[in-house]
Amino acid sequence: MAKRPTISDLAEASGVSVATVDRVLNRRLPVREQTARRVYEAAKVIGYHGTGLHKQRMGQDIPEYRLGFLLQKPELRFYQEFARGLEDAAAQALRFRGVPIVDSWAGPSPEDIVGQLNRLAGKTHAVALVSPDHPKVTAAVEALKVRGIPVFSLLSDFATGVREGYVGLNNRKAGRTAAWMIAKCARRPGKVAVFVGSHRFHGEELREIGLRSYFRERAPSFTVLETLVNLETREVTYQAMTDLLNTSPDLVGCYIAGDGMEGAIAAVTANKPVDPPIVVCNQITPESRIALVDNIATMVIATPMERLCRELIDLMAHAIEEGPANAPGQTFLPFDIYLPENI
């Protein structure tokens, strides 16, 4: 007869101490959500006895947290998958019942965002959102903090020093990585274009700064053009990219730091330049994946969505339970890199 797994076996399988496993299974002390999930999943894998009982026990007398998420552009596949990822991560919580409430901007103005943020905060314990960095948004976040409602910034930081925390990529490193790829893959030095959706998005501004700093320090023979604002739309990006291809034969690289990459991809496809620029996009989507397959795009820098959602849910629950942090921090996730040869 096979030996029945012990708590020591479970500790080894889950990569934590026996004491931590005991705390998870018997709920003796608070344990990070990510740790509790890892222990429970390991218990299922090795067939640890009483897994069903422990799951049932973990579902008893646990708090319910209503978690609000305010995204943008619900018509885009990226944000649709983001919403599903947040809902899945909240549903998988073990030490609390997560009730996700996902909404999207009605309009891009600061007043619209603040109005929706306040409405969402009125029915949740904590909120996380994608937003430009604007004084009106900062004031709203500060008012919510006074009320004891923690607010997290997603993908692009805002209200620094006021919001509870930022969860996303190190955007300056993302920009430098885009520049490195363009400099290494371009056949010769030339002009490089960079698109941002708005100068108010802190993350896109940092990506632009990162790209410019790399070329200034490491590849000064390249010329970075004046930044183009595409309002994160396909149409504006398509027209601007078409103009660049027609007027700048020495264009060797293009970095779309935010949304709107579909327009740049379509412009390169339609114009068929003899020596096409190295195109680096933001986020992996069906469109950017096809662009990689067709060698229109050279690299896509993407957010590890599943990990971001798990980390965010854990941080929000911790803020609800422990109160505001003394020093609001940043959670940088390692970005995924997609190339034509690894998709």
Summary of the structure (lengths in Angstrom):
residues: 343
radius of gyration: 22.8
end to end distance: 44.7
largest distance: 76.9
contacts: 1164
relative contact order: 0.11
helix: 47%
strand: 17%
